[in-house]
C-alpha cells in the first residue's frame, strides 16, 4: 500500500487481543463450541481479517447476518462453516446454496425453496430452525416446531442440523425472563432431538458470560469477542478481562491560533471563549464520527484529553489543543477510541455521549477508514488468562 496516499484516519485491529477474548469466552462456554459472530463487517472490525484469524485459531463455524456477507467471505477464501442468522426469502435460496452456507429458516416457503435449489445443485443443505422463544422478532413459535420439522423431514435436499433462538434481555441484571426463556428453549430442543436435530444454540455474549445454563451445544458471542461489554449490567467479573480489539486514530493536518469570540466550523455553533489553538483532523461523519458529537467529545492528543469544538463535518473535525501549546505539531496522533499514555477514551464513553450502545459506535465506523492489523505485541496478552 502507498502509505503517502492512505487515509490518515485508521482503525487499528489487535488480533492478539481477539485471541485472548476468544480463549476467555471458550473457557466460559465450557463444553459448548464457540461460533463467533462476524456480521456487519465483524462489528466494524473488518470481517475478512477477523474470519481468517478465527479460523486459524480453530473456530469451525462463523456467524453472519446475510447471504452477501457470506459471499464476501467465500470470495476471500474463507472455508469455515458459515451460519446465516437472519431470515431469508425463497428467492435467495439459489445464492444461499451457491455460497455453501447453513441458513436459518423460519418459514416453510424458504425451506421448500432451499430444497429445490439444493436438488438442482445436486447437494443437501444443512439448515437451522429458528424459534422465537421470547425475542419477538423472527422465528416460529415453540408450539409449531413439531409440525414444521415433520414437513422438513419430507424435503430430501435439506437437513435440519440445528435449532436456535435468541435472547432479548440476557444483558440485564434481572435474569428471570432469560432463565424462563432457557427453559422454554429446552422444551423445543427436546422435540428437535426426537427429529434428529444435532445442534442447539441460544447464548449470545451476555448468555455466555452470565447464563451458563444456556450454553447447550454451541454459543454465539459477538460484542464480547471484540473486547466490549454487552452492557454495564453483566455480573461475571471476567467481563473486566476482555480487551478492546479496535483502536481508532487520526492525525493533525492543520494547526491555527484563533482569537477569542471566533466562530468555528459550520453555523458557528461554537465560539471561542479565549485565544485558542485549534487542530484539524481528517475525521468526520463520513468516517463514522457522528455529527451528534459536535462539541460533545474528548479525544486524546499527547496523552491529554482535548475537546472537539464546532460541528463535526463530513470529512473534518476540530480539536481544541490549547492545553498543548508549544507541545503539539502537524502529524501528531489523535486518539478517538483507544489508549494514549495513561488515558483511555472508549467506545462506551462515545456511546454514552451519543445516547446509544458500543455496538453501534464500532459498527458505524465508515468503509473508507482502513482497518490495519497491528503487529503482534512483544508479549502477547493471549498467553495469560488467569
C-alpha positions as CSV (number, residue, x, y, z in Angstrom):
1,X,0.0,0.0,0.0
2,X,1.2,3.5,-0.8
3,X,1.2,5.0,2.7
4,X,1.6,8.5,1.4
5,X,-1.8,8.3,-0.2
6,X,-3.5,6.4,2.6
7,X,-6.3,7.9,4.7
8,X,-4.9,9.4,7.9
9,X,-7.8,8.2,10.0
10,X,-7.5,4.5,10.7
11,X,-8.8,1.7,12.8
12,X,-6.1,-0.5,14.2
13,X,-7.1,-4.1,14.8
14,X,-5.2,-6.1,17.5
15,X,-5.6,-9.7,16.7
16,X,-3.7,-10.8,19.8
17,X,-6.4,-9.2,21.9
18,X,-9.0,-11.1,19.8
19,X,-7.2,-14.3,20.6
20,X,-7.3,-13.5,24.3
21,X,-11.0,-12.7,24.2
22,X,-11.8,-15.9,22.3
23,X,-9.9,-18.0,24.8
24,X,-11.7,-16.3,27.7
25,X,-15.1,-17.0,26.1
26,X,-14.2,-20.5,25.3
27,X,-13.3,-21.1,28.9
28,X,-16.7,-19.6,30.0
29,X,-18.6,-21.7,27.4
30,X,-17.2,-25.0,28.8
31,X,-18.1,-27.9,26.6
32,X,-20.1,-25.7,24.2
33,X,-18.4,-24.9,20.9
34,X,-17.9,-21.1,20.3
35,X,-19.3,-19.9,17.0
36,X,-18.1,-16.2,16.7
37,X,-20.5,-13.7,15.2
38,X,-18.8,-11.6,12.5
39,X,-21.8,-9.9,10.9
40,X,-21.8,-6.2,9.9
41,X,-18.1,-6.4,8.9
42,X,-17.2,-8.1,12.2
43,X,-18.9,-5.3,14.1
44,X,-16.9,-2.8,12.2
45,X,-13.5,-4.6,12.7
46,X,-13.1,-6.0,9.2
47,X,-14.8,-9.3,8.6
48,X,-12.2,-11.0,6.3
49,X,-9.2,-10.4,8.5
50,X,-11.2,-11.4,11.6
51,X,-12.6,-14.5,9.9
52,X,-9.1,-15.7,8.8
53,X,-7.7,-15.2,12.3
54,X,-10.6,-17.0,14.0
55,X,-10.5,-19.9,11.5
56,X,-6.7,-20.2,12.2
57,X,-7.5,-20.5,15.9
58,X,-9.7,-23.5,15.2
59,X,-13.2,-21.9,15.0
60,X,-15.1,-24.2,12.7
61,X,-18.3,-22.2,12.4
62,X,-18.7,-18.4,11.9
63,X,-22.0,-16.5,12.0
64,X,-23.0,-13.8,9.6
65,X,-26.3,-11.9,9.2
66,X,-26.9,-12.0,5.4
67,X,-26.1,-14.0,2.3
68,X,-24.0,-11.3,0.8
69,X,-21.7,-11.3,3.9
70,X,-21.2,-15.0,3.4
71,X,-20.4,-14.4,-0.3
72,X,-17.7,-11.9,0.5
73,X,-16.1,-14.4,2.9
74,X,-16.2,-17.2,0.4
75,X,-14.7,-15.0,-2.3
76,X,-11.9,-14.2,0.2
77,X,-11.2,-17.9,0.6
78,X,-12.8,-18.5,4.0
79,X,-13.8,-22.2,4.1
80,X,-15.3,-22.4,7.6
81,X,-19.0,-23.3,8.0
82,X,-21.0,-20.1,7.7
83,X,-24.3,-19.8,9.6
84,X,-26.6,-17.1,8.1
85,X,-28.6,-15.8,11.1
86,X,-31.2,-13.6,9.5
87,X,-34.5,-14.7,7.9
88,X,-34.2,-15.1,4.2
89,X,-36.7,-15.1,1.3
90,X,-37.4,-18.0,-1.1
91,X,-35.8,-16.0,-4.0
92,X,-32.5,-16.1,-2.1
93,X,-32.3,-19.9,-2.0
94,X,-30.0,-20.2,-5.0
95,X,-27.5,-17.7,-3.7
96,X,-27.5,-19.4,-0.3
97,X,-26.8,-22.8,-1.8
98,X,-24.1,-21.4,-4.1
99,X,-22.4,-19.8,-1.1
100,X,-22.3,-23.2,0.8
101,X,-23.9,-21.7,3.9
102,X,-26.1,-23.1,6.7
103,X,-29.1,-20.8,6.7
104,X,-31.5,-20.1,9.5
105,X,-35.0,-21.0,8.4
106,X,-38.3,-19.9,9.9
107,X,-40.8,-20.3,7.0
108,X,-41.8,-23.4,5.1
109,X,-41.7,-21.4,1.9
110,X,-38.0,-20.7,2.3
111,X,-37.4,-24.3,3.4
112,X,-39.1,-25.6,0.2
113,X,-37.1,-23.1,-1.9
114,X,-33.8,-24.3,-0.4
115,X,-34.8,-27.9,-1.0
116,X,-35.5,-27.1,-4.7
117,X,-32.2,-25.2,-5.1
118,X,-30.2,-27.9,-3.4
119,X,-31.7,-30.6,-5.6
120,X,-30.9,-28.6,-8.7
121,X,-27.3,-28.3,-7.4
122,X,-27.1,-31.9,-6.5
123,X,-26.4,-31.3,-2.8
124,X,-28.0,-31.4,0.6
125,X,-28.1,-28.1,2.6
126,X,-27.9,-28.1,6.4
127,X,-30.3,-25.6,7.9
128,X,-31.0,-24.3,11.4
129,X,-34.6,-23.9,12.5
130,X,-35.1,-20.5,14.2
131,X,-37.6,-20.5,17.0
132,X,-38.9,-17.4,18.8
133,X,-38.8,-18.1,22.5
134,X,-39.1,-14.5,23.6
135,X,-37.3,-12.1,21.3
136,X,-40.5,-11.2,19.4
137,X,-38.7,-10.9,16.1
138,X,-38.1,-13.7,13.6
139,X,-38.7,-17.4,14.3
140,X,-41.6,-19.8,14.5
141,X,-43.5,-20.2,17.8
142,X,-42.4,-23.2,20.0
143,X,-45.8,-24.9,19.6
144,X,-45.2,-25.0,15.8
145,X,-41.9,-26.8,16.0
146,X,-43.2,-30.4,15.8
147,X,-45.3,-29.8,12.7
148,X,-42.5,-27.7,11.0
149,X,-40.0,-30.5,11.5
150,X,-42.4,-33.1,10.2
151,X,-42.8,-31.2,6.9
152,X,-39.0,-30.7,6.6
153,X,-38.5,-34.4,7.0
154,X,-40.1,-34.9,3.6
155,X,-37.7,-32.3,1.9
156,X,-34.9,-34.6,0.8
157,X,-32.3,-31.9,-0.1
158,X,-32.3,-30.1,3.2
159,X,-31.3,-31.4,6.6
160,X,-32.3,-29.6,9.8
161,X,-29.0,-29.7,11.5
162,X,-29.7,-27.2,14.2
163,X,-32.3,-25.4,16.3
164,X,-31.7,-21.9,17.5
165,X,-33.2,-19.0,19.4
166,X,-32.0,-15.6,20.7
167,X,-32.0,-13.6,23.9
168,X,-33.5,-10.1,24.1
169,X,-32.7,-9.4,27.8
170,X,-29.7,-11.5,28.8
171,X,-27.6,-8.4,29.4
172,X,-29.9,-7.2,32.2
173,X,-29.3,-7.6,35.9
174,X,-32.7,-9.3,36.4
175,X,-32.3,-12.7,34.7
176,X,-35.8,-14.1,35.4
177,X,-37.1,-13.6,31.9
178,X,-34.0,-15.1,30.4
179,X,-34.0,-18.1,32.7
180,X,-37.6,-18.7,31.7
181,X,-36.6,-18.4,28.1
182,X,-33.9,-21.0,28.6
183,X,-36.4,-23.5,30.0
184,X,-38.8,-22.7,27.1
185,X,-36.0,-23.4,24.6
186,X,-35.0,-26.6,26.3
187,X,-38.5,-27.9,25.6
188,X,-38.0,-27.0,22.0
189,X,-34.7,-28.8,21.9
190,X,-36.3,-32.0,23.3
191,X,-38.7,-32.0,20.4
192,X,-35.9,-31.3,17.9
193,X,-33.8,-34.1,19.2
194,X,-36.6,-36.6,18.5
195,X,-36.4,-35.4,14.9
196,X,-32.7,-36.0,14.7
197,X,-31.6,-32.4,15.1
198,X,-27.9,-32.4,16.2
199,X,-27.1,-28.9,17.5
200,X,-28.9,-26.5,19.8
201,X,-27.7,-22.9,20.3
202,X,-29.1,-19.9,22.1
203,X,-26.4,-17.9,24.0
204,X,-25.1,-14.6,22.9
205,X,-22.3,-12.7,24.6
206,X,-24.3,-12.0,27.7
207,X,-25.6,-15.6,27.8
208,X,-22.0,-16.9,27.6
209,X,-20.9,-14.7,30.5
210,X,-24.0,-14.7,32.8
211,X,-26.2,-17.7,31.9
212,X,-24.2,-21.0,31.9
213,X,-27.4,-22.9,31.7
214,X,-27.9,-21.5,28.2
215,X,-24.7,-22.8,26.7
216,X,-26.1,-26.1,25.2
217,X,-24.1,-27.4,22.2
218,X,-22.8,-24.1,20.8
219,X,-22.8,-20.4,21.8
220,X,-22.7,-17.3,19.5
221,X,-20.7,-14.4,21.1
222,X,-20.5,-11.2,19.2
223,X,-19.7,-8.0,21.0
224,X,-17.6,-9.6,23.8
225,X,-15.4,-11.2,21.2
226,X,-14.3,-7.7,20.3
227,X,-13.5,-6.8,23.9
228,X,-16.6,-4.7,24.6
229,X,-19.2,-5.2,27.3
230,X,-22.6,-6.4,26.3
231,X,-23.9,-3.9,28.9
232,X,-22.9,-2.4,32.2
233,X,-25.2,-4.9,34.0
234,X,-23.1,-8.0,33.3
235,X,-22.4,-9.7,36.6
236,X,-19.5,-12.0,35.6
237,X,-16.2,-10.4,36.7
238,X,-14.4,-12.0,33.7
239,X,-16.0,-9.2,31.6
240,X,-13.3,-6.9,33.0
241,X,-10.6,-9.1,31.4
242,X,-11.9,-8.5,27.9
243,X,-9.6,-6.3,25.8
244,X,-10.9,-3.9,23.1
245,X,-9.7,-5.2,19.8
246,X,-10.1,-1.9,17.9
247,X,-8.4,1.5,18.3
248,X,-9.5,4.4,16.1
249,X,-6.9,7.1,15.5
250,X,-6.4,10.1,13.3
251,X,-3.6,12.8,12.8
252,X,-3.4,16.5,12.9
253,X,-3.3,18.0,9.4
254,X,-3.6,21.7,10.3
255,X,-3.0,24.0,13.4
256,X,-4.2,27.5,13.8
257,X,-4.4,30.2,16.5
258,X,-7.7,31.9,16.6
259,X,-8.8,34.8,18.8
260,X,-11.4,34.9,21.5
261,X,-15.0,35.0,20.2
262,X,-14.2,33.3,16.9
263,X,-16.8,31.1,15.3
264,X,-15.7,27.6,14.4
265,X,-17.0,25.3,11.7
266,X,-20.4,25.3,10.0
267,X,-23.0,27.5,11.6
268,X,-20.5,28.9,14.1
269,X,-22.3,26.9,16.8
270,X,-19.1,27.1,18.9
271,X,-17.4,30.4,19.7
272,X,-14.1,30.5,21.4
273,X,-14.1,31.9,25.0
274,X,-10.3,32.8,24.8
275,X,-7.4,32.7,22.3
276,X,-7.4,29.1,21.2
277,X,-5.1,26.7,19.4
278,X,-7.3,24.7,17.1
279,X,-6.2,21.4,15.3
280,X,-7.9,20.0,12.3
281,X,-8.2,16.2,11.9
282,X,-9.4,14.4,8.8
283,X,-12.2,12.5,10.5
284,X,-15.9,13.4,10.2
285,X,-19.3,11.8,9.8
286,X,-18.2,10.3,6.5
287,X,-15.9,8.2,8.6
288,X,-18.5,7.3,11.2
289,X,-17.7,10.1,13.7
290,X,-21.3,11.2,14.4
291,X,-22.3,14.8,13.9
292,X,-24.0,14.5,17.3
293,X,-20.5,14.5,18.8
294,X,-20.1,18.2,17.7
295,X,-18.6,20.0,20.8
296,X,-19.6,16.8,22.7
297,X,-16.5,14.5,22.8
298,X,-13.0,14.4,24.2
299,X,-10.1,12.9,22.3
300,X,-6.5,12.2,23.2
301,X,-3.6,14.3,22.0
302,X,-0.2,13.8,23.6
303,X,-1.9,11.8,26.4
304,X,-4.1,14.8,27.2
305,X,-7.9,15.0,26.9
306,X,-8.9,17.6,24.4
307,X,-12.4,18.6,23.3
308,X,-13.9,18.5,19.9
309,X,-15.1,22.1,19.1
310,X,-17.6,23.2,16.5
311,X,-19.7,21.0,14.2
312,X,-18.3,17.6,13.0
313,X,-18.4,17.9,9.2
314,X,-18.3,15.1,6.6
315,X,-14.5,15.0,6.3
316,X,-13.0,17.0,9.1
317,X,-13.4,17.9,12.8
318,X,-11.7,20.5,15.0
319,X,-10.0,19.9,18.4
320,X,-9.1,22.5,21.0
321,X,-5.4,21.8,21.7
322,X,-4.7,25.0,23.6
323,X,-3.5,22.9,26.6
324,X,-0.7,21.6,24.5
325,X,0.5,24.9,23.0
326,X,4.2,24.5,22.3
327,X,4.0,20.7,22.6
328,X,1.8,19.8,19.6
329,X,2.7,19.6,15.9
330,X,1.4,18.7,12.5
331,X,1.2,14.9,12.1
332,X,0.6,14.2,15.8
333,X,-1.6,11.3,16.6
334,X,-5.2,11.9,17.8
335,X,-7.0,9.0,19.5
336,X,-10.8,8.8,19.0
337,X,-11.1,5.3,20.6
338,X,-8.1,3.8,22.5
339,X,-5.3,4.5,24.8
340,X,-2.6,7.1,24.8
341,X,-0.2,7.5,27.7
342,X,-2.2,6.9,30.9
343,X,-5.5,8.0,29.4
344,X,-8.2,6.0,27.7
345,X,-11.2,7.1,25.5
346,X,-13.6,4.2,25.0
347,X,-16.3,3.2,22.6
348,X,-18.5,3.0,25.7
349,X,-17.8,6.7,26.5
350,X,-18.5,7.7,23.0
351,X,-21.8,5.7,23.1
352,X,-22.8,7.4,26.3
353,X,-22.4,10.9,24.6
354,X,-24.5,9.6,21.7
355,X,-27.2,8.1,23.8
356,X,-26.6,4.7,22.2
357,X,-24.6,1.5,22.7
358,X,-21.0,0.5,21.9
359,X,-22.2,-1.9,19.2
360,X,-23.4,1.0,17.1
361,X,-20.3,3.1,17.7
362,X,-17.8,0.5,16.3
363,X,-20.2,-0.9,13.6
364,X,-20.7,2.6,12.2
365,X,-17.0,3.3,11.6
366,X,-17.1,4.1,7.9
367,X,-15.9,1.9,5.0
368,X,-13.3,4.5,3.9
369,X,-11.5,4.1,7.2
370,X,-8.8,1.4,6.6
371,X,-8.7,-1.4,9.1
372,X,-5.0,-2.0,9.7
373,X,-3.8,-5.1,11.5
374,X,-1.4,-4.3,14.3
375,X,1.8,-6.2,14.6
376,X,1.7,-8.8,17.4
377,X,2.5,-7.4,20.8
378,X,6.0,-8.3,22.0
379,X,4.4,-10.2,24.9
380,X,1.1,-11.4,23.7
381,X,-1.9,-10.9,26.1
382,X,-3.2,-14.2,24.8
383,X,-0.6,-16.0,26.8
384,X,-2.1,-15.2,30.2
385,X,-5.7,-15.7,31.1
386,X,-5.7,-16.0,34.9
